[in-house]
Amino acid sequence: MSVSATSPNLSAPFQIEAGLIVFTRDGHAQFGWRDLATGLFHSEADGNAILDAVAAIEFDSDITH
């Protein structure tokens, strides 16, 4: 799912993929995103690949951070 987003630094809206909550094999969950080219999930906190991801669900909020 892609959503429209706006930025105070850009003059036009742009499309982004919805954020994800990624679940790992050891039961942890973290916010992340999926690289559409490689299919790998990445942590939103540091950008590193989440290699032990087992599932993800979309997270869409009307509040930006």
Sequence and secondary structure as in RCSB ss.txt:
>XXXX:A:sequence
MSVSATSPNLSAPFQIEAGLIVFTRDGHAQFGWRDLATGLFHSEADGNAILDAVAAIEFDSDITH
>XXXX:A:secstr
 EEEE  TT SS EEEE EEEEEETTS EEEEEE TTT  EEETTT  B TTEEEEEEE  S   
